[in-house]
Amino acid sequence: MAFFDFLTEEIAIDLGTANTLIIHNGKVVVDSPSIVARDRMSGKIVAVGQEANLMQGKTHENIKTIRPLKDGVIADFDASEKMVGMLIKSVPALKKKLFPPSLRMVICIPSGITEVEMRAVKESAERVNGKEVYLIHEPMAAAIGIGLDIMKPKGNMIVDIGGGTTEIAVIALGGIVVDRSVKIAGDVFTNDIINYMRTQHNLFIGERTAEKIKIECGSATDELDNPPENLEIQGRDLLSGKPKQIIIGYREVAKALDKSIVRIEEAVMETLSQTPPELASDIYNSGIYLAGGGALLRGLDQRLSSKTDLPVYISEDPLRAVVRGTGTSLKHLDTYKTVLIQ
């Protein structure tokens, strides 16, 4: 086996609903939106990632942009397989190879995934030359990426708010003790903003504009210490049909997102109520860790902290915490063998 090791490349993939990240040789080499553009006539994929993202909402009828992953799982098998294949091929070190190398992969999956969905992820990885494919649950990868020692007999609570799902887990001794997976996350926040603009301002905006509002003006609470500036937003007036511009502030965004954040709070409280008492005392001392893109929502940590009466910490670079953990588990396969699913 050692003789063939030089023909094998190791990559770690965080296959996310919103973004797909790939680590090779300890570095993030691909960070791309999980989106593909397909030609309806020929069925061919014309663009993936950033290029396809720029087309979103601006295509004519022959080209359709697809998000192959929905709620953290593969919704369009064919498109996701092609997307993963094209993104792997875009890894700079693999481009230079004369023959496509066989791959040892660790892929991140949501904790609420079914057996069938798990097999779908595994099979699509094997089709793109994956010879050894391991899967790791998202909260586990996030915990490793944050730098927690998950093998200790100590409870840690992770809340990973991604694009499609929010994963909440209590981890101890290299296993998930209690977990909840709710389909309220970044995509739902984006839709909340679209609906709010429609009902409150009669303004029809697209997904990319709503995403921009969420990033630049998003807030989980209407009391912020250093609030973001108001934002000028353009869209289509639903009454007159003409293009129109309005100015929106963070308090309005907080109002739009309130219902969804309440549901995340409820899921966190439910997980805490099911946690064994010994682990609950550990969490009381160590607090709750936030990861994923949703952790960047202003004021979310304060809001969860006041709801749970526990300290809440945002991990360093929360967007990449999961892929960092996936990369670490790949690097130390023997250490994390018990955590990985083969």
C-alpha positions in Angstrom: 0.0 0.0 0.0 2.8 2.4 0.9 4.3 2.0 -2.6 1.0 3.4 -4.1 0.7 6.1 -1.5 2.5 8.6 -3.8 -0.3 8.1 -6.3 -3.0 9.0 -3.7 -4.0 12.5 -2.9 -5.8 13.5 0.3 -8.6 16.0 0.2 -11.2 17.2 2.8 -14.5 18.5 1.5 -17.2 20.5 3.3 -20.1 20.0 1.0 -22.4 22.8 2.1 -25.8 24.0 1.0 -24.4 27.5 0.4 -20.6 26.9 -0.1 -18.3 24.0 -0.9 -14.8 24.2 0.5 -11.9 21.9 -0.2 -8.7 21.4 1.8 -5.6 20.0 0.1 -2.2 19.8 1.9 -3.6 21.7 4.9 -4.7 24.7 2.9 -8.2 25.8 1.7 -7.8 25.6 -2.1 -11.4 25.8 -3.1 -14.0 28.1 -1.5 -16.9 28.3 -3.9 -20.7 28.8 -3.9 -22.6 25.4 -4.2 -24.3 26.4 -7.4 -24.3 25.1 -11.0 -25.6 26.6 -14.3 -27.1 24.0 -16.7 -28.0 24.3 -20.4 -31.6 23.1 -20.6 -31.3 22.1 -24.3 -28.2 19.9 -24.0 -28.3 19.2 -20.3 -24.6 20.2 -20.1 -23.2 22.1 -17.1 -22.0 25.5 -18.4 -20.6 26.9 -15.1 -20.1 26.0 -11.5 -19.3 28.0 -8.3 -18.6 31.7 -8.5 -19.2 31.9 -12.3 -22.6 30.2 -11.9 -23.4 32.4 -8.8 -23.0 35.6 -10.9 -25.6 34.2 -13.3 -28.2 33.6 -10.6 -31.4 35.5 -11.3 -30.0 36.9 -14.6 -30.3 33.9 -16.9 -32.5 33.5 -20.0 -34.8 30.5 -20.4 -32.1 28.1 -21.9 -29.9 28.4 -18.9 -31.0 27.4 -15.4 -29.1 27.9 -12.2 -29.4 25.0 -9.7 -28.5 24.6 -6.0 -27.7 20.9 -6.0 -27.9 20.7 -2.2 -31.0 21.6 -0.2 -31.3 21.5 3.6 -27.7 20.1 3.8 -28.4 17.1 1.7 -28.1 16.2 -2.1 -31.3 17.3 -3.9 -30.0 16.9 -7.5 -27.7 13.9 -7.6 -26.4 14.5 -11.1 -25.7 18.2 -10.7 -24.0 17.7 -7.3 -21.7 15.0 -8.7 -20.7 17.1 -11.6 -20.1 20.1 -9.4 -17.9 18.1 -6.9 -16.0 16.6 -9.9 -15.4 20.0 -11.5 -14.4 21.6 -8.2 -11.9 18.8 -7.4 -10.4 19.2 -10.9 -9.9 22.9 -10.2 -7.6 22.1 -7.2 -4.3 23.6 -8.4 -2.1 20.7 -7.4 -4.3 18.1 -9.1 -4.5 20.1 -12.3 -0.8 19.5 -12.9 -1.1 15.7 -12.6 -0.8 13.7 -15.9 -3.3 11.1 -14.7 -6.2 11.8 -12.3 -4.9 10.5 -8.9 -7.0 8.3 -6.6 -8.3 10.3 -3.7 -8.5 9.7 0.0 -11.4 11.9 1.1 -13.2 13.0 4.3 -16.5 14.6 3.5 -18.6 16.5 6.0 -22.4 15.6 6.4 -25.2 17.0 8.6 -26.0 15.0 11.7 -29.6 14.5 10.8 -28.8 12.8 7.5 -30.5 9.4 6.6 -28.8 6.2 5.5 -29.9 6.7 1.9 -28.6 10.3 1.8 -25.3 9.2 3.3 -25.0 6.5 0.6 -25.7 9.1 -2.1 -22.8 11.3 -0.8 -20.5 8.4 -0.6 -21.3 7.1 -4.1 -20.9 10.5 -5.7 -17.5 10.8 -4.1 -16.5 7.3 -5.4 -17.5 8.3 -8.9 -15.0 11.2 -8.9 -12.1 8.8 -8.1 -12.6 8.5 -4.4 -10.9 5.3 -3.4 -11.1 5.7 0.4 -14.1 7.8 1.5 -14.8 8.7 5.1 -17.7 10.8 6.3 -17.8 13.0 9.4 -20.8 14.7 11.1 -20.9 18.5 10.8 -21.0 19.4 14.5 -18.1 17.0 15.2 -16.0 18.6 12.4 -16.9 22.0 13.7 -15.8 21.0 17.3 -12.4 19.8 15.9 -12.1 22.9 13.8 -12.7 25.2 16.8 -9.9 23.4 18.6 -11.8 21.5 21.2 -10.5 18.2 22.5 -13.5 16.0 21.6 -11.9 12.8 23.0 -12.0 14.0 26.6 -14.7 12.9 29.0 -16.0 16.5 29.0 -19.2 17.9 27.5 -19.1 20.6 24.8 -22.0 22.2 23.0 -21.8 23.2 19.4 -24.3 25.2 17.4 -23.4 25.1 13.7 -25.6 27.4 11.6 -25.0 26.7 8.0 -26.9 27.4 4.8 -29.5 24.7 4.9 -29.5 23.4 8.5 -28.6 24.4 12.0 -26.9 21.5 13.8 -26.9 21.5 17.5 -24.9 18.9 19.4 -23.5 18.0 22.7 -20.2 16.1 22.3 -18.2 14.0 24.7 -15.7 11.2 24.5 -15.5 11.4 20.7 -19.3 10.9 20.2 -22.5 12.9 19.8 -24.5 12.5 23.0 -27.5 14.7 22.1 -28.2 16.3 18.8 -30.8 18.3 17.0 -30.9 19.2 13.3 -33.3 22.0 12.3 -33.9 23.2 8.8 -33.8 26.8 9.8 -30.5 28.4 8.7 -29.0 30.9 6.2 -31.4 30.1 3.3 -34.4 30.5 5.5 -33.0 33.9 6.7 -32.7 35.0 3.1 -36.3 34.0 2.3 -37.5 35.8 5.5 -35.9 39.0 4.1 -37.5 38.5 0.7 -41.0 38.0 2.3 -40.5 41.0 4.6 -39.6 43.3 1.7 -42.6 42.1 -0.2 -45.2 42.5 2.6 -43.8 45.6 4.2 -42.4 47.6 1.3 -44.2 46.1 -1.8 -40.7 45.5 -3.1 -39.8 42.4 -5.0 -36.1 41.5 -4.6 -34.0 38.6 -5.7 -32.0 36.1 -3.7 -28.7 37.8 -4.2 -30.0 41.1 -3.0 -31.5 39.5 0.1 -28.2 37.8 0.7 -26.5 41.2 0.5 -28.9 42.7 3.1 -28.3 39.7 5.4 -24.5 40.1 5.3 -24.2 43.9 5.3 -27.2 44.8 7.5 -28.3 41.5 9.2 -29.0 41.5 12.9 -30.6 39.1 15.4 -31.5 41.9 17.8 -32.7 45.5 17.5 -30.2 46.7 20.1 -26.6 46.7 18.8 -23.6 48.4 20.3 -22.1 49.3 17.0 -24.8 49.0 14.4 -24.2 48.7 10.6 -25.1 51.6 8.3 -28.4 51.7 6.5 -28.5 50.1 3.1 -29.9 51.3 -0.2 -31.9 48.5 -1.9 -33.2 48.3 -5.4 -35.9 46.0 -6.6 -39.2 45.9 -8.5 -42.3 47.8 -7.1 -45.1 45.2 -6.9 -47.8 47.9 -7.4 -46.4 49.9 -10.3 -44.0 47.3 -11.8 -41.3 50.0 -12.0 -37.8 49.6 -10.5 -37.7 51.2 -7.1 -35.1 52.0 -4.3 -35.7 52.0 -0.6 -33.4 52.4 2.5 -33.4 49.6 5.0 -31.8 49.5 8.5 -30.7 46.7 10.8 -33.8 46.9 13.1 -36.1 46.0 10.2 -33.9 43.0 9.3 -34.0 41.9 13.0 -37.8 42.1 12.8 -37.8 40.0 9.5 -35.6 37.3 11.1 -37.2 37.2 14.5 -39.5 34.1 14.0 -36.6 32.0 12.6 -34.2 32.9 15.4 -36.9 32.0 18.0 -37.0 28.5 16.5 -33.2 28.2 16.7 -33.4 29.3 20.4 -36.1 26.7 21.0 -34.0 23.9 19.5 -31.0 25.0 21.6 -33.2 24.9 24.8 -34.6 21.5 23.8 -31.1 20.1 23.3 -30.1 21.4 26.7 -33.1 19.9 28.4 -32.1 16.4 27.0 -28.5 16.7 28.1 -27.4 14.3 30.9 -26.7 16.2 34.2 -23.0 15.6 34.3 -22.5 17.0 30.8 -24.9 19.9 31.6 -22.5 21.0 34.4 -19.6 20.9 31.9 -21.6 23.1 29.5 -22.4 25.5 32.4 -18.7 26.0 32.8 -17.5 26.0 29.2 -20.5 27.7 27.5 -21.8 27.2 23.9 -19.7 27.5 20.8 -21.1 29.0 17.6 -19.8 28.0 14.1 -21.0 28.3 10.5 -21.9 31.4 8.5 -25.0 32.1 10.6 -22.7 32.7 13.6 -21.7 36.0 11.9 -25.2 37.4 12.3 -24.8 40.4 14.5 -26.1 40.0 18.1 -27.0 36.3 17.7 -24.4 35.4 20.4 -26.0 38.0 22.9 -29.5 36.7 22.1 -28.6 33.0 22.7 -26.7 34.0 25.8 -29.6 35.8 27.4 -32.0 33.0 26.4 -29.8 30.2 27.9 -28.0 32.2 30.7 -24.7 30.7 29.4 -21.7 32.3 27.9 -21.8 32.0 24.0 -18.5 32.1 22.0 -18.2 32.7 18.3 -15.4 30.5 16.8 -12.5 32.1 15.0 -13.4 32.3 11.3 -16.7 30.5 11.8 -17.3 30.0 8.0 -14.3 27.7 7.8 -14.5 26.0 11.2 -16.2 22.9 9.7 -13.8 22.4 6.8 -10.8 23.0 9.1 -12.1 20.2 11.4 -12.6 18.0 8.4 -9.0 18.7 7.3 -7.7 18.0 10.7 -9.5 14.6 10.9 -8.0 13.7 7.5 -4.5 14.6 8.7 -4.9 12.5 11.9 -6.9 9.6 10.6 -5.7 7.2 13.3 -6.7 9.6 16.1 -10.2 10.3 14.8 -10.9 6.8 13.3 -13.7 6.3 15.8 -15.3 9.6 14.8 -15.3 8.9 11.1 -17.9 6.8 9.3 -16.5 4.6 6.6 
